Amino acid sequence: MEKNKIMSILEKELVVALGCTEPVAIALAAATAKSHIKGTIEKICVKASGNIIKNAKSVGIPGMTGKGLDFAAALGAVAGDPTKNLEVLNGLTNKDELRAIRLIEEGKITAGQAETPKRLYIEVIVETEEQICKVVISDNHSNITLIEVDGKAVYLGGCENIGIQTDEEELEELTIDEIYEWVLHTDINDLTLVKRSIELNQAIGEEGLSGNYGLNVGRTIQDNVKKGILSDDLATAAMSLAAAGSDARMAGSTLPVMANTGSGNQGIAVTLPVVAAALKLQVSEEKMIRAVALSHLITIHIKSKFGRLSALCGVTAAGMGASAAIVYLLDGGIQQVKAAVQNTIGNVSGMICDGAKAGCAMKVSTCSNVAVQSALLALNHQEISSTDGFIHDDVEKSIESFCKLGNEGTRQTDEMILKLMLEK
């Protein structure tokens, strides 16, 4: 594959994001709607697909205490800057939060489920005493497909069914073999975006270790290592740093992260287990950057078939990329890289997504542990056999099976999870 195609994939799929991308996308739609009309807000109506509701219902919003679809929409409408895209909520204050809460208390915000087959769909209608504006985001967290003012479409754009930003032709050519060769031989100066992902995501990981966020999964692991209850090894290092990043992000840290294929939590799970392993192994900075690039690209490769939102947890795909990268850090070759992906698929493929929340950090911790375990097995020439489960001899076919499970095999599960969440 040509160098510029791989670079294009990285540039499109690694995006800086502030806050969990589902409530941020709602805020973006609301901020966009308000920016197109004049007057004081009288009413905001939010409708979203089930998968958006799952991930926006309980997760923290950076620097805020409020949660939920109604709060995200209100916040975006009263103070969001739509020109900042997925950083739409950057720089907000307590006064902005109080303005948003006032709208909710006055009964001006309604939120519910949209009737749509799309897994990623957001519709926000903002109404003032003067005008009304509807904004639709679909298929991608920043993919605005409609802006309608007073019943007239002023913008028809975006792309339908873009589960991922990169062109399908580019992704169809992508294989683990090509990714591995590219990562090994590309000029390190081509990987500045990957280096930036390390810097941003490591910062939020360290924030999670030092602060008090969510369930404190990462910090608890670290504390128990210090007590001697847990061993100070490669697995605990990967688990604590990655989980701490998720702790902070899910609890509303104001630090931005580098998202991978639209997911900040996935961006954390792709980078931080690899960074922690690299620091533990004391490899060179260049080797760490190349390893993280491998992790990013393999995860993008898997997610391009898997889809952005599913009944299965997206961090499982990140664990597959991280496991391959840890093999690289430990001087394994391409066959062991593939074996690590196979082992991870065979281990975590059944992990369900029950929405974005503090508990996501536990899933990040689990997948980070599996990434290390799968890599060590692969380095010892141990690989799940094609006689087991839906694993094939060819890793690319195993990936396809995993993605079919996520896309086609869990639709009823997805509906049941949402039903159980809304019944609470």
Backbone hydrogen bonds, N-H to C=O, Kabsch-Sander energy under -0.5 kcal/mol:
donor,donor_aa,acceptor,acceptor_aa,energy
5,K,2,E,-0.8
6,I,2,E,-1.4
7,M,3,K,-2.3
8,S,4,N,-2.0
9,I,5,K,-2.0
10,L,6,I,-2.2
11,E,7,M,-2.5
12,K,8,S,-1.8
13,E,9,I,-2.1
14,L,10,L,-2.0
15,V,13,E,-0.7
15,V,259,A,-1.2
17,A,257,V,-3.0
18,L,86,L,-1.7
19,G,17,A,-0.6
20,C,60,G,-0.6
24,V,20,C,-1.8
25,A,21,T,-1.9
26,I,22,E,-1.8
27,A,23,P,-2.5
28,L,24,V,-2.5
29,A,25,A,-2.2
30,A,26,I,-2.4
31,A,27,A,-2.9
32,T,28,L,-2.4
33,A,29,A,-2.2
34,K,30,A,-2.5
35,S,31,A,-1.9
36,H,32,T,-0.6
36,H,33,A,-1.2
37,I,34,K,-1.3
42,E,127,E,-3.2
43,K,127,E,-2.0
44,I,108,K,-2.9
45,C,125,I,-2.5
46,V,110,T,-2.8
47,K,123,E,-2.7
48,A,112,G,-1.9
49,S,121,Y,-2.2
53,I,49,S,-2.3
54,K,50,G,-2.5
55,N,51,N,-1.6
56,A,52,I,-1.4
57,K,53,I,-1.6
58,S,356,A,-0.6
60,G,250,M,-2.7
63,G,252,G,-2.9
64,M,61,I,-2.6
68,G,56,A,-0.8
72,A,68,G,-2.3
73,A,69,L,-2.4
74,A,70,D,-2.4
75,L,71,F,-2.7
76,G,72,A,-2.3
77,A,73,A,-2.4
78,V,74,A,-2.3
79,A,75,L,-2.0
80,G,75,L,-0.7
80,G,76,G,-1.4
81,D,88,V,-2.1
84,K,81,D,-2.0
85,N,82,P,-1.4
87,E,84,K,-2.2
88,V,85,N,-1.4
90,N,87,E,-2.2
92,L,89,L,-1.3
97,E,93,T,-1.7
98,L,94,N,-2.3
99,R,95,K,-2.0
100,A,96,D,-2.0
101,I,97,E,-2.7
102,R,98,L,-2.1
103,L,99,R,-1.5
104,I,100,A,-1.6
105,E,101,I,-2.8
106,E,102,R,-1.9
107,G,104,I,-1.7
108,K,103,L,-2.3
110,T,44,I,-2.4
112,G,46,V,-1.9
114,A,48,A,-2.6
116,T,114,A,-1.2
121,Y,119,R,-0.6
122,I,137,I,-2.9
123,E,47,K,-2.9
124,V,135,V,-2.5
125,I,45,C,-2.6
126,V,124,V,-0.5
126,V,133,C,-2.6
127,E,43,K,-3.2
128,T,131,Q,-3.1
129,E,40,T,-0.9
131,Q,38,K,-0.5
133,C,126,V,-2.5
134,K,148,E,-2.8
135,V,124,V,-2.5
136,V,146,L,-2.2
137,I,122,I,-2.6
138,S,143,N,-2.0
139,D,120,L,-2.8
140,N,138,S,-0.9
143,N,140,N,-1.9
144,I,142,S,-1.3
145,T,136,V,-2.3
145,T,143,N,-0.6
146,L,136,V,-1.3
147,I,155,Y,-2.2
148,E,134,K,-2.9
149,V,152,K,-2.6
150,D,132,I,-3.2
150,D,148,E,-0.5
152,K,149,V,-1.9
154,V,147,I,-2.7
155,Y,147,I,-1.6
157,G,145,T,-0.9
162,I,159,C,-0.8
163,G,161,N,-1.2
171,L,167,D,-1.7
172,E,168,E,-2.7
173,E,169,E,-1.1
174,L,171,L,-0.8
179,I,175,T,-2.5
180,Y,176,I,-2.6
181,E,177,D,-2.2
182,W,178,E,-2.4
183,V,179,I,-2.7
184,L,180,Y,-2.0
185,H,181,E,-1.7
186,T,182,W,-2.4
190,D,187,D,-2.4
191,L,188,I,-1.6
192,T,189,N,-0.7
195,K,191,L,-2.3
196,R,192,T,-2.1
197,S,193,L,-1.8
198,I,194,V,-1.8
199,E,195,K,-2.1
200,L,196,R,-2.7
201,N,197,S,-2.2
202,Q,198,I,-2.4
203,A,199,E,-1.6
204,I,200,L,-1.6
205,G,201,N,-1.8
206,E,202,Q,-2.5
207,E,203,A,-1.8
208,G,204,I,-2.0
209,L,205,G,-1.5
210,S,206,E,-1.6
211,G,207,E,-2.2
213,Y,211,G,-0.6
216,N,213,Y,-2.4
220,T,216,N,-2.2
221,I,217,V,-2.0
222,Q,218,G,-2.3
223,D,219,R,-2.9
224,N,220,T,-2.1
225,V,221,I,-1.5
226,K,222,Q,-2.0
227,K,223,D,-1.6
228,G,224,N,-0.5
228,G,225,V,-0.9
229,I,224,N,-1.7
230,L,224,N,-1.9
233,D,231,S,-1.6
237,A,233,D,-2.1
238,A,234,L,-2.1
239,M,235,A,-2.8
240,S,236,T,-2.7
241,L,237,A,-1.8
242,A,238,A,-1.8
243,A,239,M,-2.5
244,A,240,S,-2.1
245,G,241,L,-1.8
246,S,242,A,-1.8
247,D,243,A,-2.9
248,A,244,A,-2.3
249,R,245,G,-2.2
250,M,246,S,-2.9
251,A,247,D,-1.2
252,G,249,R,-1.3
253,S,248,A,-2.5
257,V,17,A,-2.7
259,A,15,V,-3.0
259,A,257,V,-0.8
260,N,263,S,-2.2
261,T,13,E,-1.8
263,S,260,N,-1.5
264,G,262,G,-0.5
267,G,263,S,-1.8
268,I,264,G,-2.2
269,A,265,N,-2.3
270,V,266,Q,-1.8
271,T,267,G,-1.7
272,L,268,I,-2.4
275,V,271,T,-2.4
276,A,272,L,-2.8
277,A,273,P,-2.0
278,A,274,V,-2.6
279,L,275,V,-2.6
280,K,276,A,-2.2
281,L,277,A,-2.4
282,Q,278,A,-0.8
283,V,278,A,-1.8
288,M,284,S,-2.1
289,I,285,E,-2.5
290,R,286,E,-2.4
291,A,287,K,-2.3
292,V,288,M,-2.5
293,A,289,I,-2.3
294,L,290,R,-2.1
295,S,291,A,-2.2
296,H,292,V,-2.8
297,L,293,A,-2.6
298,I,294,L,-2.4
299,T,295,S,-2.0
300,I,296,H,-2.5
301,H,297,L,-2.5
302,I,298,I,-2.1
303,K,299,T,-3.2
304,S,300,I,-2.1
305,K,302,I,-1.2
306,F,302,I,-1.6
307,G,303,K,-2.7
311,A,406,G,-0.7
313,C,351,M,-2.7
316,T,313,C,-1.4
317,A,314,G,-0.8
318,A,314,G,-1.3
319,G,315,V,-2.2
320,M,316,T,-1.3
321,G,317,A,-1.8
322,A,318,A,-2.8
323,S,319,G,-2.2
324,A,320,M,-1.8
325,A,321,G,-2.0
326,I,322,A,-2.2
327,V,323,S,-1.8
328,Y,324,A,-1.8
329,L,325,A,-2.2
330,L,326,I,-1.6
331,D,328,Y,-1.8
332,G,327,V,-2.8
337,V,333,G,-2.1
338,K,334,I,-2.3
339,A,335,Q,-1.9
340,A,336,Q,-2.2
341,V,337,V,-1.7
342,Q,338,K,-2.4
343,N,339,A,-2.7
344,T,340,A,-2.1
345,I,341,V,-2.5
346,G,342,Q,-2.3
347,N,343,N,-0.7
347,N,344,T,-0.7
348,V,344,T,-2.4
349,S,345,I,-1.0
351,M,348,V,-1.8
353,C,311,A,-2.8
354,D,352,I,-0.6
360,C,357,K,-1.6
361,A,358,A,-1.7
362,M,359,G,-1.2
363,K,359,G,-1.0
364,V,360,C,-2.4
365,S,361,A,-2.2
366,T,362,M,-2.4
367,C,363,K,-2.6
368,S,364,V,-2.0
369,N,365,S,-2.2
370,V,366,T,-2.4
371,A,367,C,-2.1
372,V,368,S,-1.7
373,Q,369,N,-2.5
374,S,370,V,-3.2
375,A,371,A,-1.8
376,L,372,V,-2.5
377,L,373,Q,-2.1
378,A,374,S,-2.1
379,L,375,A,-2.4
380,N,376,L,-1.0
381,H,378,A,-1.9
382,Q,377,L,-3.0
383,E,381,H,-0.5
388,D,385,S,-1.8
391,I,388,D,-1.8
395,V,393,D,-0.6
397,K,394,D,-0.7
398,S,394,D,-1.7
399,I,395,V,-2.4
400,E,396,E,-1.9
401,S,397,K,-2.1
402,F,398,S,-2.5
403,C,399,I,-2.4
404,K,400,E,-2.2
405,L,401,S,-2.1
406,G,402,F,-1.9
407,N,403,C,-2.5
408,E,404,K,-2.9
409,G,404,K,-1.6
411,R,408,E,-0.5
414,D,410,T,-2.7
415,E,411,R,-1.9
416,M,412,Q,-2.2
417,I,413,T,-2.6
418,L,414,D,-2.0
419,K,415,E,-2.2
420,L,416,M,-2.6
421,M,417,I,-2.2
422,L,418,L,-2.5
423,E,419,K,-1.3
424,K,421,M,-0.8
